[in-house]
Amino acid sequence: MKNILNRLINHENISTEEAKQVLVNISKGDYNQSQIAAFLTVYMMRSITVEELQGFRDALLELCIPVNLEDYNTIDLCGTGGDGKNTFNISTLASFITAGAGVKVTKHGNYGVSSVSGSSNVMEFFGVKFSNDEGFLKTCLEQANICVLHAPLFHPAMKNVAPIRRELGVKTFFNMLGPMVNPAFPKNQLVGVFNLELLRLYAYLYEQTDKNYCIVHALDGYDEISLTGNAKVVKNEAEHILKPSDFNSETFKQSAIHGGNSIKSSAKIFEHILSGFGTEAQNNVVCANAALAISTVKHCNLEDAYNLAYDSLKSGKAKVSFNTLIQLSQ
């Protein structure tokens, strides 16, 4: 590790194979906490290369406990986090709206590190059972159209990193990896990233795969469609700018999609929106993100996908999906 750190501190890059090996060594407990913290910190001070990101991704996918859900044509809606915006749990809500619209979702998530309340914090608050049992996950997909893949259960290799990430409390390159290492290897993905540089890296890595993907960055800094401004979207065959008007929405102030200051208040906002009592901004933003996911899987136009999403939320289908998942967790 000393040699790698010295090279990184001297602004040298490491190869894909070296990056992969570092993560494998971390998983084996070869490094002490100070060395791991230093390694994470270096990448807060400098950009990550596509080769390094690929190496980290390959290591985590190789080390993960995979789950075979390929009989279901699923999508994962997952942002990198780390945008510092403290929104409510938009991608998690959009996941249930997508499920309510009849599209199966394998939601990969974790506890919040750089945010107040991550996807897993809210799911745990409501009593959703975290499991890596394939039978249970298939039952969830069949009955609720969604299953929750709590990252620590599938990535035991990262147990040495989790406490350091928590103590640091800021975004690290592991934020960049989260969406890319879903242990169900879903064929479809809607991924949000926190800056344009990462959008380019993701686009390069995703075009090397057989995935059906949509990568999003809101140009005012969000890792999802925020409707507070325009967003850049990169898909398999195209890239374009999406405006709030593309979702028949006005442009909202950032304060309109702010999240809670605690897990409990975040959960309250979550339940409020899912029960049909969200504000116009909250409803529009979750439906916009769900619409992108639905259109990615169904290959339909955005207007039709948005109508399906809005119907899922307003008719209560999304809430049924959520309630079913909680009942299955009992």
C-alpha positions as CSV (number, residue, x, y, z in Angstrom):
1,M,0.0,0.0,0.0
2,K,2.9,2.4,0.8
3,N,4.1,2.2,-2.8
4,I,0.6,2.8,-4.2
5,L,0.0,5.8,-1.8
6,N,3.3,7.4,-2.8
7,R,2.4,7.1,-6.4
8,L,-1.1,8.5,-5.9
9,I,0.3,11.4,-3.8
10,N,2.7,12.2,-6.7
11,H,-0.3,12.5,-9.0
12,E,0.4,9.2,-10.8
13,N,-2.4,6.9,-11.8
14,I,-2.7,3.2,-11.1
15,S,-3.8,0.6,-13.6
16,T,-7.1,-1.2,-13.7
17,E,-5.4,-4.3,-12.3
18,E,-3.7,-2.5,-9.5
19,A,-7.0,-0.7,-8.5
20,K,-8.7,-4.1,-8.5
21,Q,-6.0,-5.6,-6.3
22,V,-6.1,-2.9,-3.7
23,L,-9.8,-3.5,-3.1
24,V,-9.2,-7.3,-3.0
25,N,-6.4,-6.7,-0.4
26,I,-8.7,-4.4,1.6
27,S,-11.3,-7.1,1.7
28,K,-8.7,-9.6,3.0
29,G,-7.8,-7.2,5.8
30,D,-4.2,-6.7,4.5
31,Y,-4.2,-2.9,5.3
32,N,-4.7,-1.0,8.6
33,Q,-7.4,1.6,9.0
34,S,-5.1,4.5,8.6
35,Q,-3.9,3.2,5.3
36,I,-7.5,2.7,4.1
37,A,-8.5,6.2,5.2
38,A,-5.4,7.6,3.4
39,F,-6.3,5.7,0.2
40,L,-9.9,7.0,0.4
41,T,-8.7,10.6,1.1
42,V,-6.4,10.7,-1.9
43,Y,-9.4,10.3,-4.2
44,M,-11.2,13.2,-2.5
45,M,-8.2,15.4,-3.6
46,R,-7.8,14.3,-7.2
47,S,-9.9,12.9,-10.0
48,I,-10.4,9.2,-10.5
49,T,-9.5,7.7,-13.9
50,V,-11.7,5.4,-15.9
51,E,-9.2,2.6,-15.5
52,E,-9.1,3.0,-11.7
53,L,-12.9,3.2,-11.5
54,Q,-13.2,0.1,-13.7
55,G,-10.7,-1.8,-11.4
56,F,-12.7,-0.9,-8.3
57,R,-15.9,-1.9,-9.9
58,D,-14.5,-5.2,-11.2
59,A,-13.2,-6.1,-7.7
60,L,-16.5,-5.4,-6.0
61,L,-18.5,-7.4,-8.6
62,E,-16.1,-10.3,-8.3
63,L,-16.2,-10.2,-4.5
64,C,-19.9,-9.8,-4.1
65,I,-22.5,-12.4,-3.2
66,P,-24.5,-12.6,-6.4
67,V,-28.2,-13.3,-6.5
68,N,-29.8,-14.8,-9.6
69,L,-32.9,-12.8,-10.5
70,E,-32.4,-12.8,-14.3
71,D,-35.8,-14.4,-15.0
72,Y,-37.3,-11.0,-14.1
73,N,-36.5,-8.1,-16.4
74,T,-35.6,-5.7,-13.6
75,I,-34.3,-2.2,-13.3
76,D,-32.3,-0.6,-10.5
77,L,-32.9,3.1,-9.8
78,C,-29.8,4.3,-7.8
79,G,-27.9,7.5,-7.5
80,T,-24.3,7.9,-6.4
81,G,-25.3,10.2,-3.6
82,G,-22.6,12.7,-2.6
83,D,-24.3,15.6,-4.3
84,G,-24.6,17.4,-0.9
85,K,-28.1,18.5,-1.7
86,N,-30.0,16.7,1.1
87,T,-33.1,15.9,-0.9
88,F,-35.8,13.5,0.3
89,N,-35.4,9.9,-0.8
90,I,-36.3,10.6,-4.5
91,S,-34.9,7.5,-6.1
92,T,-36.4,5.1,-3.5
93,L,-39.8,6.7,-3.9
94,A,-39.4,6.6,-7.7
95,S,-38.6,2.8,-7.3
96,F,-41.9,2.1,-5.7
97,I,-43.7,4.2,-8.3
98,T,-42.0,2.2,-11.0
99,A,-42.9,-1.0,-9.3
100,G,-46.5,0.2,-9.0
101,A,-46.5,0.8,-12.8
102,G,-45.7,-2.9,-13.4
103,V,-42.0,-2.7,-13.9
104,K,-39.9,-5.0,-11.6
105,V,-37.3,-3.3,-9.5
106,T,-34.1,-4.6,-7.8
107,K,-33.3,-1.7,-5.6
108,H,-29.7,-1.6,-4.5
109,G,-29.2,0.7,-1.5
110,N,-27.2,1.4,1.7
111,Y,-27.3,3.6,4.8
112,G,-26.6,7.3,4.2
113,V,-22.9,8.2,4.6
114,S,-22.8,11.8,3.3
115,S,-26.5,12.3,3.6
116,V,-28.9,12.3,6.5
117,S,-30.9,9.4,5.4
118,G,-30.0,6.8,2.8
119,S,-32.3,4.4,1.1
120,S,-31.6,1.6,3.7
121,N,-32.2,4.0,6.6
122,V,-35.8,4.7,5.4
123,M,-36.5,1.1,4.5
124,E,-35.3,-0.1,7.9
125,F,-37.4,2.6,9.6
126,F,-40.6,1.1,8.0
127,G,-39.6,-2.5,8.9
128,V,-38.5,-3.7,5.5
129,K,-36.5,-6.9,5.9
130,F,-33.0,-7.0,4.6
131,S,-32.1,-10.4,3.2
132,N,-29.8,-12.0,0.7
133,D,-32.0,-15.1,0.5
134,E,-32.9,-15.6,-3.2
135,G,-36.2,-17.2,-2.5
136,F,-37.4,-14.3,-0.4
137,L,-36.2,-11.8,-3.0
138,K,-38.0,-13.6,-5.7
139,T,-41.2,-13.6,-3.6
140,C,-40.9,-9.9,-3.2
141,L,-40.5,-9.4,-6.9
142,E,-43.5,-11.6,-7.7
143,Q,-45.8,-10.1,-5.2
144,A,-44.6,-6.5,-4.7
145,N,-42.7,-6.0,-8.0
146,I,-39.7,-4.8,-6.0
147,C,-37.0,-6.2,-3.8
148,V,-34.5,-4.4,-1.7
149,L,-30.8,-5.4,-1.9
150,H,-29.1,-3.9,1.2
151,A,-25.5,-3.5,0.0
152,P,-23.7,-4.8,3.2
153,L,-25.4,-8.2,2.9
154,F,-24.0,-8.7,-0.6
155,H,-20.6,-7.0,-0.3
156,P,-19.0,-8.5,2.8
157,A,-15.7,-7.5,1.4
158,M,-16.4,-3.9,2.3
159,K,-16.9,-4.5,6.0
160,N,-13.4,-3.1,6.7
161,V,-14.3,0.1,4.8
162,A,-17.8,0.8,6.2
163,P,-16.7,2.2,9.7
164,I,-14.1,4.4,8.1
165,R,-16.6,5.8,5.6
166,R,-19.0,6.5,8.5
167,E,-16.4,8.2,10.5
168,L,-15.2,10.3,7.6
169,G,-18.8,11.3,6.8
170,V,-18.0,12.7,3.3
171,K,-18.4,11.3,-0.1
172,T,-15.6,8.9,-1.3
173,F,-15.1,6.9,-4.5
174,F,-17.4,4.2,-3.0
175,N,-20.3,6.6,-3.7
176,M,-19.3,6.3,-7.4
177,L,-19.3,2.5,-7.2
178,G,-22.7,1.9,-5.5
179,P,-24.9,1.9,-8.6
180,M,-22.4,-0.1,-10.6
181,V,-22.2,-3.1,-8.2
182,N,-25.8,-4.3,-7.9
183,P,-25.4,-8.0,-7.0
184,A,-28.5,-8.9,-9.1
185,F,-26.7,-7.7,-12.3
186,P,-30.0,-6.1,-13.6
187,K,-30.2,-5.7,-17.3
188,N,-31.7,-2.2,-17.0
189,Q,-30.4,0.7,-14.9
190,L,-31.3,4.3,-14.2
191,V,-28.2,5.9,-12.6
192,G,-27.8,9.4,-11.2
193,V,-24.3,10.9,-10.8
194,F,-23.1,13.9,-8.9
195,N,-21.1,15.7,-11.6
196,L,-20.4,15.8,-15.4
197,E,-17.0,14.3,-15.1
198,L,-18.5,11.2,-13.5
199,L,-21.2,11.1,-16.1
200,R,-18.5,10.8,-18.8
201,L,-16.7,8.0,-16.9
202,Y,-20.0,6.1,-16.3
203,A,-21.0,6.5,-20.0
204,Y,-17.7,5.0,-21.1
205,L,-17.9,2.1,-18.7
206,Y,-21.6,1.4,-19.4
207,E,-21.2,1.4,-23.2
208,Q,-18.8,-1.5,-22.7
209,T,-21.6,-3.6,-21.1
210,D,-24.8,-5.2,-22.5
211,K,-27.0,-3.2,-20.1
212,N,-29.9,-1.1,-21.1
213,Y,-29.0,2.2,-19.3
214,C,-29.9,5.8,-18.6
215,I,-27.4,8.0,-16.8
216,V,-28.5,11.3,-15.4
217,H,-26.9,14.5,-13.9
218,A,-28.9,17.6,-13.2
219,L,-26.8,20.5,-14.3
220,D,-27.3,22.4,-11.0
221,G,-25.6,19.5,-9.2
222,Y,-28.2,16.8,-8.3
223,D,-27.6,13.1,-8.9
224,E,-31.2,12.7,-10.3
225,I,-33.8,14.6,-12.3
226,S,-34.5,17.5,-9.9
227,L,-36.8,19.8,-12.0
228,T,-34.9,22.7,-10.5
229,G,-33.2,23.1,-13.9
230,N,-32.1,21.1,-16.9
231,A,-30.5,17.7,-16.7
232,K,-28.0,15.9,-19.0
233,V,-29.1,12.3,-19.9
234,V,-26.9,9.7,-21.6
235,K,-28.6,6.5,-22.9
236,N,-27.4,3.6,-25.0
237,E,-27.8,5.3,-28.3
238,A,-28.2,9.0,-27.5
239,E,-27.5,11.8,-25.2
240,H,-29.7,14.9,-24.7
241,I,-30.7,17.7,-22.3
242,L,-34.0,17.3,-20.5
243,K,-35.9,20.3,-19.3
244,P,-38.7,20.4,-16.6
245,S,-41.1,21.3,-19.4
246,D,-40.4,17.9,-20.9
247,F,-42.3,16.5,-17.9
248,N,-45.0,19.2,-18.3
249,S,-43.6,20.7,-15.1
250,E,-42.6,24.1,-14.0
251,T,-39.1,24.8,-12.7
252,F,-39.0,24.5,-8.9
253,K,-36.8,26.1,-6.3
254,Q,-34.3,23.8,-4.6
255,S,-36.0,24.3,-1.3
256,A,-39.1,22.5,-2.7
257,I,-37.4,19.2,-2.8
258,H,-35.4,19.4,0.4
259,G,-35.3,16.4,2.7
260,G,-35.7,15.8,6.4
261,N,-33.1,16.6,9.1
262,S,-33.4,13.1,10.6
263,I,-34.3,9.6,9.5
264,K,-37.7,10.0,11.2
265,S,-38.5,13.2,9.4
266,S,-37.2,11.8,6.1
267,A,-39.5,8.7,6.6
268,K,-42.4,11.1,7.3
269,I,-41.9,12.9,4.0
270,F,-41.5,9.5,2.3
271,E,-44.8,8.2,3.6
272,H,-46.6,11.5,3.0
273,I,-45.7,11.5,-0.7
274,L,-46.4,7.8,-1.2
275,S,-49.8,8.2,0.4
276,G,-50.7,10.9,-2.2
277,F,-50.2,14.0,-0.1
278,G,-47.0,15.3,-1.6
279,T,-46.7,18.8,-2.9
280,E,-46.7,19.4,-6.6
281,A,-42.9,19.7,-6.7
282,Q,-42.5,16.4,-4.7
283,N,-45.0,14.5,-6.8
284,N,-43.5,15.8,-10.1
285,V,-39.9,15.0,-9.2
286,V,-40.6,11.4,-8.1
287,C,-42.8,10.8,-11.2
288,A,-40.2,12.3,-13.5
289,N,-37.5,9.9,-12.2
290,A,-39.9,7.0,-12.3
291,A,-40.8,8.0,-15.9
292,L,-37.2,7.8,-17.0
293,A,-36.9,4.3,-15.4
294,I,-40.2,3.1,-17.0
295,S,-39.2,4.5,-20.5
296,T,-35.8,2.8,-20.2
297,V,-37.4,-0.7,-19.6
298,K,-40.5,-0.3,-21.8
299,H,-38.8,1.7,-24.6
300,C,-41.8,4.0,-24.6
301,N,-41.8,7.8,-25.0
302,L,-41.4,10.0,-21.9
303,E,-44.9,11.4,-21.9
304,D,-46.5,7.9,-21.8
305,A,-44.0,6.8,-19.1
306,Y,-44.8,9.9,-17.1
307,N,-48.5,9.2,-17.3
308,L,-47.9,5.6,-16.1
309,A,-45.8,6.9,-13.2
310,Y,-48.3,9.6,-12.2
311,D,-51.1,7.0,-12.3
312,S,-49.1,4.6,-10.1
313,L,-48.6,7.3,-7.5
314,K,-52.1,8.8,-7.6
315,S,-54.1,5.6,-7.8
316,G,-52.2,4.1,-4.8
317,K,-50.5,1.3,-6.8
318,A,-47.1,2.5,-5.6
319,K,-48.3,2.4,-2.0
320,V,-49.7,-1.1,-2.5
321,S,-46.3,-2.2,-3.7
322,F,-44.7,-0.6,-0.6
323,N,-47.3,-2.1,1.8
324,T,-46.9,-5.6,0.2
325,L,-43.1,-5.4,0.7
326,I,-43.6,-4.5,4.4
327,Q,-46.1,-7.4,4.9
328,L,-43.7,-9.8,3.3
329,S,-41.0,-8.6,5.8
330,Q,-43.1,-9.5,8.8
